[in-house]
Amino acid sequence: MPDLVCSVCGQPADRTIKTRCFCERHFLSATHERKHTWRGYTLLIFGLIVFVGLVYFLDSAIKPVLTGSALLWAGVLMALVPAAIWMIFFYLQDRIEPEPKGFLLAVFLLGALLAAAVGSPLLENVFHISKWLYADTAATILGSILVVGFTQEFLKYAAVRYSVYRSSEFDEATDGVIYATAAGLGYATILNIQFVISNGGVALGSSVIRMAVVALAQASFAAITGYFLGRAKFEHEPLWWMPLGLTLAATANGLFNWLRGRVVQSGISLTSASTNPWMGLVLATVVAVLTTGFIIWLVRRDIHSALAEK
């Protein structure tokens, strides 16, 4: 098949997966499961739990007295930690064929920029969600999915789709999950920084839990979109494919926000040290584990299907 070219690099292709053509190198990439990627996600969850426990313990034991700019900067630094943990663990696991640090950082920053410049202003100044989102159960569920969920997930999708997506470095379907997670962590970082700034600083022990919850949730929902992006690049999916992925991610996002609200209403606060803030982290951890497990299953199913066709 000398007239066929690889859908990734443009070189002569002699392998196919469904309707896409691949050279030998990228066929192997497309049918290879990167187990170190999933280990990186597992370590992210574990690392965040350890980080939260450490900060919470130190805050309870030492009771540092921080005020003014010191308290503000401490909160901002904590907001950056989840992304740093993921980057460190990911590169420790992905030594064989790591994604370029520049690309990952660029997508992370783009996700953060879109959150700050588009997402937050749109939700607060256009949709005015603070005025009606928690008015009743129907408003909370529908608003969390159709307004908050779709806004956040589309912007994370855009951070990948209109940047690294067409690059030759995006050469495996799993890369969609990786880059989307970077965008999700960028988005989460801005949400956490805005929370710190709007409160003029935050209590370290209880707020570190909130930051971990936001990071785990935003990364998990972005990973769903990333899976659909990876499939869309390497297979000729129907027109409804990406809208389906965004809808699933937005729905998961919205339902999580609603469940989180139910936790708060039942007297379990995510920000008040006077109750039990750990339940919010438990909820986010369960969501992250289930989402990661589901995506692993989907990727393995796709690989087995491709090898069976071969």
Backbone as CSV, one residue per row, in Angstrom:
resi,resn,N_x,N_y,N_z,CA_x,CA_y,CA_z,C_x,C_y,C_z
1,MET,0.833,-1.194,0.000,0.000,0.000,0.000,0.874,1.253,0.000
2,PRO,1.687,1.448,-1.073,2.634,2.556,-1.087,1.978,3.922,-1.138
3,ASP,0.701,4.002,-1.545,0.039,5.297,-1.656,-0.574,5.756,-0.346
4,LEU,-0.503,4.936,0.685,-1.065,5.302,1.974,-0.015,6.002,2.830
5,VAL,-0.456,6.956,3.634,0.461,7.675,4.516,-0.043,7.586,5.946
6,CYS,0.891,7.632,6.874,0.571,7.549,8.295,-0.242,8.770,8.717
7,SER,-1.301,8.543,9.471,-2.166,9.644,9.915,-1.508,10.500,10.983
8,VAL,-0.342,10.050,11.510,0.355,10.817,12.541,1.510,11.619,11.964
9,CYS,2.404,10.929,11.228,3.635,11.588,10.776,3.684,11.856,9.281
10,GLY,2.762,11.299,8.498,2.746,11.540,7.061,3.696,10.664,6.272
11,GLN,4.390,9.744,6.939,5.295,8.822,6.254,4.496,7.667,5.637
12,PRO,5.127,6.929,4.685,4.423,5.792,4.086,3.884,4.838,5.153
13,ALA,2.676,4.368,4.940,2.007,3.531,5.937,1.716,2.149,5.371
14,ASP,1.812,1.145,6.229,1.484,-0.216,5.811,0.590,-0.927,6.826
15,ARG,0.081,-0.182,7.802,-0.822,-0.751,8.800,-2.084,0.106,8.873
16,THR,-3.179,-0.515,9.253,-4.430,0.231,9.418,-5.132,-0.198,10.699
17,ILE,-5.833,0.755,11.295,-6.758,0.490,12.392,-8.071,1.116,11.971
18,LYS,-9.041,0.264,11.685,-10.306,0.719,11.120,-10.022,1.482,9.831
19,THR,-10.254,2.795,9.807,-10.060,3.553,8.564,-8.814,4.427,8.596
20,ARG,-8.009,4.341,9.664,-6.803,5.155,9.774,-5.576,4.331,9.418
21,CYS,-4.625,4.982,8.742,-3.393,4.319,8.329,-2.245,4.727,9.251
22,PHE,-1.304,3.793,9.463,-0.186,4.057,10.362,1.090,3.446,9.806
23,CYS,2.217,4.117,10.086,3.507,3.498,9.843,3.747,2.500,10.975
24,GLU,4.827,1.731,10.868,5.091,0.701,11.865,5.235,1.295,13.267
25,ARG,5.981,2.406,13.359,6.226,3.022,14.665,4.932,3.464,15.330
26,HIS,4.093,4.169,14.609,2.893,4.712,15.225,1.780,3.672,15.355
27,PHE,1.866,2.592,14.589,0.941,1.486,14.820,1.245,0.843,16.170
28,LEU,2.546,0.664,16.449,2.930,0.095,17.742,2.524,1.017,18.888
29,SER,2.663,2.331,18.675,2.250,3.289,19.708,0.750,3.221,19.950
30,ALA,-0.002,3.105,18.863,-1.463,3.115,18.976,-2.001,1.850,19.629
31,THR,-1.230,0.777,19.594,-1.695,-0.493,20.157,-0.902,-0.901,21.393
32,HIS,-0.195,0.067,21.983,0.603,-0.209,23.177,-0.021,0.472,24.383
33,GLU,-0.227,-0.290,25.435,-0.797,0.290,26.650,0.318,0.865,27.514
34,ARG,0.239,2.159,27.794,1.256,2.828,28.598,0.881,2.699,30.075
35,LYS,1.307,1.579,30.666,0.921,1.313,32.049,1.485,2.347,33.009
36,HIS,2.646,2.939,32.627,3.233,3.946,33.508,2.334,5.180,33.610
37,THR,1.533,5.426,32.575,0.593,6.550,32.639,-0.416,6.333,33.751
38,TRP,-0.959,5.122,33.834,-1.953,4.832,34.870,-1.312,4.808,36.249
39,ARG,-0.055,4.367,36.323,0.637,4.428,37.615,0.807,5.876,38.058
40,GLY,1.059,6.755,37.079,1.180,8.171,37.396,-0.097,8.729,37.993
41,TYR,-1.249,8.301,37.459,-2.531,8.765,37.997,-2.762,8.214,39.401
42,THR,-2.394,6.968,39.605,-2.536,6.378,40.934,-1.678,7.117,41.948
43,LEU,-0.453,7.444,41.541,0.441,8.169,42.434,-0.039,9.593,42.684
44,LEU,-0.706,10.199,41.690,-1.277,11.531,41.901,-2.304,11.486,43.027
45,ILE,-3.203,10.513,42.967,-4.230,10.393,44.005,-3.587,10.157,45.368
46,PHE,-2.634,9.215,45.396,-1.947,8.904,46.654,-1.158,10.110,47.154
47,GLY,-0.443,10.777,46.230,0.367,11.932,46.615,-0.460,13.064,47.178
48,LEU,-1.629,13.303,46.585,-2.499,14.367,47.084,-3.018,14.046,48.484
49,ILE,-3.365,12.788,48.708,-3.853,12.398,50.036,-2.750,12.586,51.078
50,VAL,-1.521,12.188,50.724,-0.390,12.364,51.644,-0.137,13.848,51.905
51,PHE,-0.173,14.653,50.840,0.041,16.096,50.976,-1.010,16.723,51.889
52,VAL,-2.260,16.359,51.671,-3.341,16.891,52.507,-3.135,16.481,53.965
53,GLY,-2.824,15.211,54.178,-2.614,14.736,55.541,-1.465,15.446,56.229
54,LEU,-0.380,15.680,55.481,0.791,16.343,56.054,0.476,17.786,56.450
55,VAL,-0.146,18.532,55.532,-0.479,19.930,55.823,-1.481,20.016,56.970
56,TYR,-2.479,19.141,56.949,-3.502,19.155,58.001,-2.880,18.845,59.358
57,PHE,-1.970,17.867,59.385,-1.307,17.504,60.640,-0.436,18.644,61.159
58,LEU,0.374,19.234,60.258,1.252,20.329,60.673,0.448,21.533,61.156
59,ASP,-0.665,21.801,60.459,-1.502,22.934,60.864,-2.110,22.694,62.244
60,SER,-2.508,21.448,62.510,-3.112,21.131,63.807,-2.070,21.096,64.920
61,ALA,-0.859,20.604,64.592,0.168,20.439,65.619,0.906,21.740,65.929
62,ILE,1.266,22.468,64.873,2.078,23.675,65.061,1.222,24.913,65.234
63,LYS,0.060,24.910,64.562,-0.841,26.073,64.564,-0.102,27.360,64.180
64,PRO,0.446,27.383,62.958,1.189,28.577,62.535,0.275,29.796,62.459
65,VAL,0.807,30.921,62.867,0.040,32.165,62.823,0.470,32.945,61.586
66,LEU,-0.354,32.885,60.542,-0.073,33.604,59.304,-1.160,34.643,59.084
67,THR,-0.735,35.815,58.720,-1.700,36.883,58.451,-1.286,37.644,57.200
68,GLY,-2.234,38.381,56.653,-1.937,39.266,55.532,-1.372,38.543,54.334
69,SER,-0.296,39.096,53.779,0.297,38.560,52.553,0.894,37.176,52.766
70,ALA,1.386,36.884,53.977,1.950,35.558,54.250,0.884,34.482,54.107
71,LEU,-0.295,34.748,54.648,-1.400,33.795,54.538,-1.848,33.651,53.089
72,LEU,-1.862,34.762,52.377,-2.270,34.748,50.973,-1.312,33.924,50.131
73,TRP,-0.013,34.157,50.304,0.976,33.434,49.508,1.041,31.957,49.879
74,ALA,0.815,31.646,51.136,0.779,30.236,51.544,-0.348,29.509,50.827
75,GLY,-1.500,30.161,50.711,-2.626,29.569,49.994,-2.350,29.402,48.519
76,VAL,-1.716,30.396,47.907,-1.392,30.315,46.479,-0.415,29.177,46.218
77,LEU,0.592,29.036,47.069,1.557,27.948,46.901,0.883,26.590,47.038
78,MET,-0.029,26.457,47.984,-0.763,25.196,48.133,-1.582,24.887,46.888
79,ALA,-2.108,25.924,46.249,-2.919,25.719,45.047,-2.091,25.169,43.895
80,LEU,-0.784,25.422,43.905,0.094,24.953,42.833,0.579,23.521,43.052
81,VAL,0.453,23.027,44.271,1.026,21.721,44.610,0.408,20.554,43.839
82,PRO,-0.927,20.451,43.679,-1.478,19.298,42.950,-0.885,19.112,41.557
83,ALA,-0.743,20.201,40.797,-0.157,20.091,39.459,1.302,19.671,39.541
84,ALA,2.034,20.192,40.530,3.442,19.829,40.691,3.584,18.348,41.025
85,ILE,2.710,17.840,41.892,2.749,16.418,42.247,2.532,15.557,41.009
86,TRP,1.536,15.908,40.196,1.253,15.117,39.001,2.425,15.151,38.029
87,MET,3.006,16.330,37.810,4.136,16.451,36.886,5.300,15.585,37.343
88,ILE,5.615,15.636,38.631,6.749,14.874,39.157,6.511,13.379,39.009
89,PHE,5.371,12.899,39.473,5.089,11.471,39.404,4.966,11.000,37.960
90,PHE,4.370,11.824,37.113,4.191,11.428,35.722,5.536,11.237,35.039
91,TYR,6.468,12.160,35.253,7.769,12.040,34.599,8.643,10.966,35.222
92,LEU,8.442,10.666,36.486,9.153,9.541,37.081,8.696,8.225,36.469
93,GLN,7.419,8.140,36.081,6.868,6.921,35.508,7.072,6.849,34.002
94,ASP,7.079,7.998,33.332,7.071,8.044,31.866,8.458,8.339,31.312
95,ARG,9.446,7.546,31.699,10.820,7.800,31.282,11.117,7.278,29.881
96,ILE,10.380,6.271,29.432,10.689,5.637,28.152,10.392,6.566,26.997
97,GLU,9.184,7.117,26.947,8.794,8.036,25.878,7.954,9.164,26.480
98,PRO,8.609,10.043,27.263,7.846,11.087,27.951,7.307,12.132,26.994
99,GLU,6.178,12.712,27.368,5.664,13.842,26.602,6.579,15.039,26.837
100,PRO,6.791,15.871,25.816,7.663,17.041,25.986,7.163,17.932,27.119
101,LYS,8.064,18.303,28.015,7.671,19.131,29.156,7.071,20.448,28.694
102,GLY,7.627,21.001,27.599,7.121,22.273,27.099,5.673,22.189,26.665
103,PHE,5.308,21.086,26.012,3.927,20.918,25.562,2.978,20.767,26.750
104,LEU,3.374,19.942,27.719,2.519,19.746,28.892,2.340,21.049,29.665
105,LEU,3.445,21.780,29.829,3.367,23.048,30.550,2.504,24.047,29.791
106,ALA,2.635,24.061,28.459,1.842,24.989,27.648,0.351,24.693,27.774
107,VAL,-0.010,23.413,27.745,-1.425,23.048,27.873,-1.931,23.369,29.278
108,PHE,-1.096,23.112,30.280,-1.454,23.469,31.659,-1.727,24.970,31.780
109,LEU,-0.827,25.776,31.233,-0.985,27.232,31.305,-2.185,27.704,30.491
110,LEU,-2.430,27.045,29.352,-3.584,27.427,28.535,-4.888,27.110,29.266
111,GLY,-4.927,25.955,29.933,-6.102,25.624,30.736,-6.328,26.644,31.840
112,ALA,-5.228,27.074,32.476,-5.328,28.086,33.527,-5.780,29.425,32.960
113,LEU,-5.215,29.796,31.807,-5.571,31.072,31.180,-7.043,31.110,30.787
114,LEU,-7.530,30.026,30.199,-8.935,29.975,29.794,-9.863,30.026,31.009
115,ALA,-9.436,29.413,32.103,-10.242,29.472,33.324,-10.340,30.900,33.842
116,ALA,-9.202,31.595,33.860,-9.168,32.951,34.413,-9.801,33.978,33.487
117,ALA,-9.534,33.847,32.180,-9.975,34.880,31.235,-11.369,34.644,30.677
118,VAL,-11.806,33.379,30.650,-13.095,33.062,30.031,-14.045,32.385,31.022
119,GLY,-13.608,31.291,31.613,-14.497,30.484,32.445,-15.118,31.225,33.616
120,SER,-14.283,31.750,34.491,-14.800,32.436,35.679,-15.604,33.686,35.339
121,PRO,-15.114,34.568,34.442,-15.935,35.735,34.075,-17.270,35.347,33.441
122,LEU,-17.256,34.292,32.634,-18.493,33.867,31.977,-19.517,33.382,32.998
123,LEU,-19.064,32.563,33.933,-19.986,32.005,34.923,-20.486,33.061,35.907
124,GLU,-19.608,33.968,36.300,-19.991,34.952,37.316,-20.644,36.197,36.731
125,ASN,-20.124,36.699,35.611,-20.592,37.989,35.091,-21.648,37.880,34.000
126,VAL,-21.734,36.714,33.361,-22.735,36.517,32.309,-23.888,35.658,32.826
127,PHE,-23.548,34.483,33.357,-24.592,33.590,33.870,-24.996,33.907,35.315
128,HIS,-24.163,34.643,36.041,-24.464,35.039,37.429,-24.877,33.839,38.282
129,ILE,-24.076,32.780,38.230,-24.467,31.530,38.890,-24.600,31.673,40.403
130,SER,-23.854,32.593,41.003,-23.924,32.737,42.459,-25.305,33.182,42.930
131,LYS,-26.113,33.732,42.022,-27.431,34.249,42.396,-28.540,33.194,42.336
132,TRP,-28.325,32.114,41.567,-29.435,31.178,41.381,-29.053,29.697,41.421
133,LEU,-27.757,29.387,41.364,-27.358,27.986,41.198,-27.854,27.089,42.329
134,TYR,-27.911,27.623,43.540,-28.310,26.793,44.684,-29.706,27.146,45.196
135,ALA,-30.531,27.690,44.305,-31.895,28.075,44.700,-32.739,26.860,45.062
136,ASP,-32.638,25.791,44.278,-33.362,24.551,44.570,-32.639,23.400,43.890
137,THR,-33.116,22.195,44.125,-32.428,21.009,43.608,-32.364,20.997,42.087
138,ALA,-33.477,21.322,41.430,-33.501,21.316,39.962,-32.519,22.327,39.393
139,ALA,-32.499,23.527,39.971,-31.575,24.560,39.496,-30.133,24.131,39.699
140,THR,-29.859,23.492,40.816,-28.496,23.054,41.109,-28.029,21.991,40.120
141,ILE,-28.858,20.977,39.897,-28.465,19.886,39.002,-28.339,20.376,37.562
142,LEU,-29.371,21.046,37.065,-29.349,21.504,35.673,-28.282,22.569,35.455
143,GLY,-28.166,23.505,36.383,-27.160,24.555,36.247,-25.749,24.013,36.342
144,SER,-25.536,23.062,37.246,-24.204,22.478,37.416,-23.768,21.712,36.176
145,ILE,-24.725,21.092,35.484,-24.394,20.333,34.274,-24.356,21.233,33.042
146,LEU,-25.460,21.935,32.775,-25.611,22.665,31.514,-24.815,23.961,31.461
147,VAL,-24.596,24.587,32.595,-23.871,25.863,32.610,-22.432,25.669,33.095
148,VAL,-22.274,25.252,34.344,-20.931,25.096,34.904,-20.178,23.960,34.219
149,GLY,-20.807,22.791,34.140,-20.141,21.625,33.572,-19.703,21.824,32.139
150,PHE,-20.618,22.256,31.278,-20.273,22.427,29.866,-19.258,23.550,29.660
151,THR,-19.354,24.618,30.437,-18.380,25.704,30.307,-16.983,25.217,30.648
152,GLN,-16.834,24.575,31.783,-15.517,24.123,32.215,-14.951,23.043,31.304
153,GLU,-15.767,22.075,30.931,-15.248,20.973,30.118,-14.946,21.407,28.689
154,PHE,-15.729,22.326,28.134,-15.421,22.807,26.789,-14.109,23.575,26.780
155,LEU,-13.855,24.373,27.794,-12.616,25.147,27.832,-11.404,24.236,27.998
156,LYS,-11.540,23.170,28.780,-10.437,22.213,28.909,-10.220,21.470,27.589
157,TYR,-11.309,21.132,26.926,-11.228,20.533,25.589,-10.518,21.477,24.626
158,ALA,-10.887,22.755,24.644,-10.294,23.737,23.731,-8.800,23.896,23.984
159,ALA,-8.382,23.791,25.246,-6.968,23.941,25.581,-6.113,22.879,24.902
160,VAL,-6.680,21.708,24.663,-5.957,20.628,23.981,-6.216,20.653,22.480
161,ARG,-7.475,20.775,22.109,-7.866,20.675,20.693,-7.211,21.733,19.826
162,TYR,-7.046,22.933,20.345,-6.514,24.024,19.540,-5.068,24.362,19.891
163,SER,-4.366,23.392,20.444,-2.936,23.588,20.720,-2.141,22.367,20.265
164,VAL,-1.977,21.400,21.141,-1.092,20.274,20.865,-1.746,19.199,20.001
165,TYR,-3.048,19.249,19.832,-3.796,18.184,19.160,-3.241,17.851,17.779
166,ARG,-2.892,18.857,16.990,-2.399,18.623,15.631,-0.889,18.399,15.567
167,SER,-0.231,18.448,16.703,1.214,18.251,16.739,1.569,16.779,16.559
168,SER,2.753,16.531,16.023,3.226,15.150,15.876,3.526,14.522,17.230
169,GLU,3.644,15.344,18.277,3.873,14.809,19.620,2.616,14.149,20.180
170,PHE,1.480,14.507,19.635,0.213,13.865,20.012,0.094,12.631,19.125
171,ASP,0.839,11.578,19.489,0.977,10.428,18.601,0.380,9.139,19.153
172,GLU,-0.339,9.227,20.258,-1.036,8.073,20.817,-2.395,8.522,21.334
173,ALA,-3.348,7.624,21.279,-4.678,7.972,21.783,-4.630,8.345,23.259
174,THR,-3.737,7.691,24.016,-3.611,7.991,25.440,-3.136,9.411,25.686
175,ASP,-2.460,10.011,24.701,-2.001,11.390,24.864,-3.163,12.340,25.106
176,GLY,-4.333,11.997,24.576,-5.497,12.837,24.831,-5.800,12.931,26.311
177,VAL,-5.703,11.799,27.010,-5.949,11.776,28.449,-4.879,12.577,29.182
178,ILE,-3.628,12.415,28.763,-2.518,13.090,29.442,-2.625,14.603,29.315
179,TYR,-2.799,15.078,28.085,-2.849,16.529,27.878,-4.125,17.137,28.461
180,ALA,-5.229,16.419,28.382,-6.469,16.940,28.970,-6.347,17.039,30.486
181,THR,-5.656,16.089,31.096,-5.430,16.160,32.537,-4.606,17.385,32.895
182,ALA,-3.593,17.683,32.073,-2.790,18.890,32.302,-3.669,20.135,32.237
183,ALA,-4.569,20.180,31.246,-5.493,21.317,31.135,-6.422,21.383,32.344
184,GLY,-6.899,20.217,32.791,-7.782,20.175,33.952,-7.101,20.658,35.218
185,LEU,-5.824,20.288,35.390,-5.091,20.749,36.566,-4.809,22.246,36.484
186,GLY,-4.588,22.752,35.263,-4.438,24.196,35.098,-5.706,24.923,35.494
187,TYR,-6.837,24.381,35.056,-8.139,24.972,35.403,-8.347,24.935,36.915
188,ALA,-8.045,23.788,37.525,-8.223,23.644,38.971,-7.328,24.605,39.742
189,THR,-6.111,24.803,39.250,-5.180,25.710,39.924,-5.741,27.122,40.001
190,ILE,-6.328,27.589,38.900,-6.921,28.930,38.899,-8.120,28.999,39.838
191,LEU,-8.963,27.973,39.824,-10.112,27.960,40.739,-9.654,28.055,42.195
192,ASN,-8.587,27.337,42.517,-8.086,27.361,43.888,-7.435,28.697,44.237
193,ILE,-6.681,29.255,43.296,-6.058,30.561,43.545,-7.129,31.636,43.717
194,GLN,-8.163,31.584,42.890,-9.255,32.557,43.024,-9.951,32.420,44.372
195,PHE,-10.090,31.186,44.840,-10.685,30.956,46.158,-9.839,31.598,47.251
196,VAL,-8.525,31.437,47.147,-7.611,32.018,48.138,-7.684,33.543,48.117
197,ILE,-7.596,34.121,46.912,-7.580,35.581,46.787,-8.900,36.195,47.238
198,SER,-10.012,35.566,46.853,-11.324,36.125,47.208,-11.560,36.132,48.710
199,ASN,-10.862,35.246,49.428,-11.011,35.190,50.882,-9.873,35.896,51.611
200,GLY,-8.944,36.490,50.843,-7.818,37.179,51.464,-6.891,36.249,52.213
201,GLY,-6.774,35.009,51.735,-6.027,33.982,52.450,-7.006,32.991,53.062
202,VAL,-6.528,31.808,53.388,-7.422,30.763,53.895,-6.742,29.975,55.010
203,ALA,-7.562,29.331,55.843,-7.040,28.440,56.873,-6.373,27.247,56.193
204,LEU,-5.131,26.970,56.565,-4.343,25.980,55.836,-4.947,24.581,55.897
205,GLY,-5.278,24.107,57.090,-5.713,22.726,57.246,-6.959,22.376,56.479
206,SER,-8.005,23.172,56.616,-9.267,22.854,55.950,-9.221,23.177,54.462
207,SER,-8.500,24.229,54.093,-8.482,24.658,52.692,-7.650,23.742,51.808
208,VAL,-6.632,23.086,52.372,-5.840,22.174,51.557,-6.704,21.000,51.106
209,ILE,-7.698,20.638,51.915,-8.613,19.571,51.525,-9.462,20.025,50.351
210,ARG,-9.974,21.243,50.423,-10.781,21.781,49.325,-9.971,21.817,48.032
211,MET,-8.709,22.212,48.117,-7.874,22.304,46.922,-7.644,20.934,46.298
212,ALA,-7.436,19.933,47.133,-7.257,18.576,46.614,-8.535,18.071,45.961
213,VAL,-9.676,18.394,46.564,-10.968,17.995,45.994,-11.142,18.593,44.608
214,VAL,-10.888,19.891,44.474,-11.039,20.570,43.186,-10.077,19.991,42.149
215,ALA,-8.827,19.749,42.545,-7.834,19.226,41.605,-8.213,17.831,41.117
216,LEU,-8.586,16.948,42.032,-8.963,15.587,41.645,-10.179,15.591,40.732
217,ALA,-11.165,16.412,41.065,-12.392,16.449,40.268,-12.130,16.992,38.870
218,GLN,-11.463,18.135,38.776,-11.230,18.750,37.470,-10.344,17.878,36.586
219,ALA,-9.344,17.226,37.166,-8.481,16.338,36.383,-9.252,15.113,35.896
220,SER,-10.108,14.568,36.744,-10.873,13.370,36.378,-11.827,13.638,35.229
221,PHE,-12.563,14.745,35.299,-13.530,15.046,34.247,-12.820,15.396,32.938
222,ALA,-11.673,16.066,33.040,-10.898,16.378,31.837,-10.390,15.106,31.172
223,ALA,-10.041,14.108,31.975,-9.546,12.847,31.421,-10.603,12.162,30.564
224,ILE,-11.875,12.312,30.935,-12.953,11.739,30.117,-12.942,12.367,28.730
225,THR,-12.899,13.699,28.690,-12.831,14.399,27.409,-11.578,13.999,26.647
226,GLY,-10.467,13.834,27.367,-9.209,13.460,26.727,-9.272,12.114,26.040
227,TYR,-9.976,11.169,26.642,-10.138,9.862,25.994,-10.856,10.011,24.661
228,PHE,-11.920,10.787,24.641,-12.671,10.993,23.401,-11.836,11.758,22.373
229,LEU,-11.004,12.697,22.822,-10.120,13.422,21.910,-9.111,12.478,21.264
230,GLY,-8.523,11.590,22.076,-7.552,10.648,21.537,-8.160,9.730,20.499
231,ARG,-9.346,9.228,20.771,-10.028,8.384,19.789,-10.352,9.169,18.522
232,ALA,-10.778,10.426,18.689,-11.173,11.239,17.537,-10.005,11.484,16.597
233,LYS,-8.791,11.571,17.146,-7.639,11.840,16.284,-7.217,10.617,15.492
234,PHE,-7.303,9.454,16.096,-6.745,8.267,15.457,-7.782,7.341,14.840
235,GLU,-9.046,7.681,14.964,-10.086,6.905,14.305,-11.118,7.858,13.727
236,HIS,-11.738,7.478,12.637,-12.772,8.310,12.017,-14.081,8.100,12.770
237,GLU,-14.244,8.858,13.825,-15.448,8.738,14.632,-16.573,9.583,14.022
238,PRO,-17.824,9.248,14.298,-18.957,10.036,13.771,-18.989,11.435,14.381
239,LEU,-19.808,12.307,13.801,-19.876,13.701,14.235,-20.308,13.843,15.689
240,TRP,-21.084,12.884,16.175,-21.584,12.997,17.541,-20.569,12.544,18.585
241,TRP,-19.406,12.066,18.161,-18.445,11.482,19.088,-17.954,12.484,20.146
242,MET,-17.396,13.624,19.690,-16.890,14.610,20.647,-18.003,15.255,21.464
243,PRO,-19.141,15.610,20.854,-20.239,16.117,21.693,-20.651,15.127,22.783
244,LEU,-20.599,13.822,22.458,-20.912,12.813,23.470,-19.892,12.861,24.601
245,GLY,-18.605,12.945,24.245,-17.567,13.009,25.268,-17.709,14.218,26.171
246,LEU,-17.961,15.376,25.563,-18.147,16.593,26.355,-19.384,16.497,27.244
247,THR,-20.439,15.880,26.723,-21.661,15.726,27.512,-21.432,14.823,28.716
248,LEU,-20.714,13.727,28.518,-20.416,12.830,29.638,-19.564,13.532,30.689
249,ALA,-18.529,14.264,30.232,-17.655,14.973,31.171,-18.421,16.058,31.920
250,ALA,-19.248,16.818,31.192,-20.025,17.892,31.821,-21.042,17.334,32.811
251,THR,-21.649,16.202,32.459,-22.622,15.577,33.360,-21.946,15.087,34.635
252,ALA,-20.785,14.447,34.481,-20.035,14.001,35.658,-19.636,15.193,36.522
253,ASN,-19.198,16.256,35.880,-18.822,17.484,36.582,-20.007,18.034,37.378
254,GLY,-21.142,18.164,36.703,-22.317,18.730,37.354,-22.849,17.874,38.489
255,LEU,-22.905,16.565,38.270,-23.404,15.672,39.318,-22.478,15.673,40.530
256,PHE,-21.172,15.778,40.266,-20.228,15.863,41.382,-20.480,17.125,42.201
257,ASN,-20.657,18.253,41.516,-20.936,19.502,42.234,-22.219,19.398,43.057
258,TRP,-23.221,18.740,42.495,-24.477,18.570,43.221,-24.280,17.683,44.452
259,LEU,-23.575,16.557,44.273,-23.316,15.665,45.400,-22.492,16.364,46.471
260,ARG,-21.542,17.152,46.023,-20.727,17.908,46.964,-21.602,18.885,47.756
261,GLY,-22.557,19.495,47.064,-23.487,20.382,47.753,-24.333,19.643,48.774
262,ARG,-24.742,18.416,48.426,-25.528,17.605,49.359,-24.710,17.291,50.611
263,VAL,-23.419,17.047,50.410,-22.542,16.778,51.550,-22.504,17.985,52.476
264,VAL,-22.376,19.184,51.897,-22.341,20.403,52.701,-23.668,20.608,53.421
265,GLN,-24.784,20.404,52.711,-26.107,20.610,53.306,-26.384,19.643,54.448
266,SER,-25.735,18.479,54.396,-25.961,17.495,55.455,-25.104,17.771,56.682
267,GLY,-24.377,18.905,56.618,-23.600,19.304,57.789,-22.153,18.912,57.729
268,ILE,-21.704,18.408,56.594,-20.305,18.034,56.442,-19.659,19.062,55.537
269,SER,-18.967,20.017,56.099,-18.428,21.142,55.338,-17.086,20.799,54.728
270,LEU,-16.826,21.339,53.537,-15.536,21.133,52.885,-14.530,22.192,53.309
271,THR,-14.956,23.241,53.945,-14.047,24.337,54.266,-13.989,24.662,55.750
272,SER,-14.891,24.161,56.511,-14.916,24.497,57.937,-14.267,23.399,58.757
273,ALA,-13.266,23.772,59.525,-12.552,22.797,60.340,-13.392,22.330,61.527
274,SER,-14.540,22.947,61.770,-15.368,22.593,62.916,-16.199,21.342,62.667
275,THR,-16.305,20.901,61.419,-17.068,19.686,61.128,-16.115,18.609,60.622
276,ASN,-16.469,17.943,59.543,-15.633,16.858,59.037,-15.303,17.081,57.568
277,PRO,-14.254,17.810,57.265,-13.934,18.132,55.879,-13.422,16.948,55.071
278,TRP,-13.077,15.861,55.731,-12.482,14.736,55.017,-13.471,14.029,54.099
279,MET,-14.755,14.137,54.377,-15.726,13.453,53.532,-15.720,13.997,52.105
280,GLY,-15.432,15.276,51.951,-15.315,15.834,50.606,-14.167,15.208,49.847
281,LEU,-13.052,14.978,50.540,-11.897,14.342,49.910,-12.194,12.889,49.572
282,VAL,-12.934,12.218,50.446,-13.328,10.831,50.165,-14.154,10.763,48.889
283,LEU,-15.113,11.676,48.746,-15.954,11.709,47.550,-15.118,11.938,46.298
284,ALA,-14.208,12.914,46.337,-13.370,13.213,45.173,-12.441,12.052,44.843
285,THR,-11.922,11.383,45.868,-11.031,10.244,45.636,-11.775,9.096,44.971
286,VAL,-12.982,8.818,45.444,-13.796,7.763,44.834,-14.074,8.086,43.370
287,VAL,-14.432,9.338,43.089,-14.694,9.757,41.709,-13.447,9.584,40.850
288,ALA,-12.291,9.994,41.365,-11.044,9.885,40.606,-10.682,8.431,40.328
289,VAL,-10.831,7.575,41.333,-10.500,6.156,41.163,-11.438,5.500,40.154
290,LEU,-12.729,5.751,40.274,-13.696,5.156,39.352,-13.484,5.658,37.923
291,THR,-13.226,6.950,37.768,-13.007,7.510,36.432,-11.758,6.931,35.797
292,THR,-10.663,6.886,36.566,-9.418,6.328,36.043,-9.597,4.864,35.666
293,GLY,-10.258,4.098,36.524,-10.493,2.691,36.216,-11.325,2.502,34.967
294,PHE,-12.338,3.335,34.795,-13.195,3.235,33.611,-12.414,3.563,32.341
295,ILE,-11.573,4.589,32.390,-10.785,4.961,31.211,-9.762,3.877,30.887
296,ILE,-9.144,3.293,31.914,-8.209,2.187,31.678,-8.923,1.048,30.959
297,TRP,-10.121,0.730,31.403,-10.890,-0.341,30.764,-11.183,0.003,29.308
298,LEU,-11.569,1.242,29.035,-11.866,1.656,27.662,-10.628,1.560,26.777
299,VAL,-9.492,2.034,27.277,-8.255,1.999,26.488,-7.853,0.561,26.194
300,ARG,-7.917,-0.308,27.181,-7.560,-1.714,26.964,-8.512,-2.378,25.973
301,ARG,-9.781,-2.038,26.055,-10.751,-2.576,25.101,-10.415,-2.127,23.684
302,ASP,-10.049,-0.852,23.526,-9.706,-0.331,22.202,-8.473,-1.026,21.638
303,ILE,-7.473,-1.241,22.498,-6.243,-1.897,22.047,-6.526,-3.332,21.621
304,HIS,-7.281,-4.056,22.410,-7.618,-5.443,22.064,-8.418,-5.491,20.764
305,SER,-9.311,-4.534,20.575,-10.097,-4.477,19.343,-9.208,-4.227,18.137
306,ALA,-8.234,-3.304,18.293,-7.327,-2.994,17.185,-6.458,-4.191,16.830
307,LEU,-5.958,-4.892,17.838,-5.120,-6.061,17.585,-5.930,-7.193,16.968
308,ALA,-7.187,-7.317,17.367,-8.045,-8.350,16.789,-8.283,-8.078,15.312
309,GLU,-8.472,-6.797,14.950,-8.665,-6.444,13.541,-7.416,-6.735,12.734
310,LYS,-6.243,-6.450,13.359,-4.998,-6.738,12.661,-4.919,-8.207,12.302
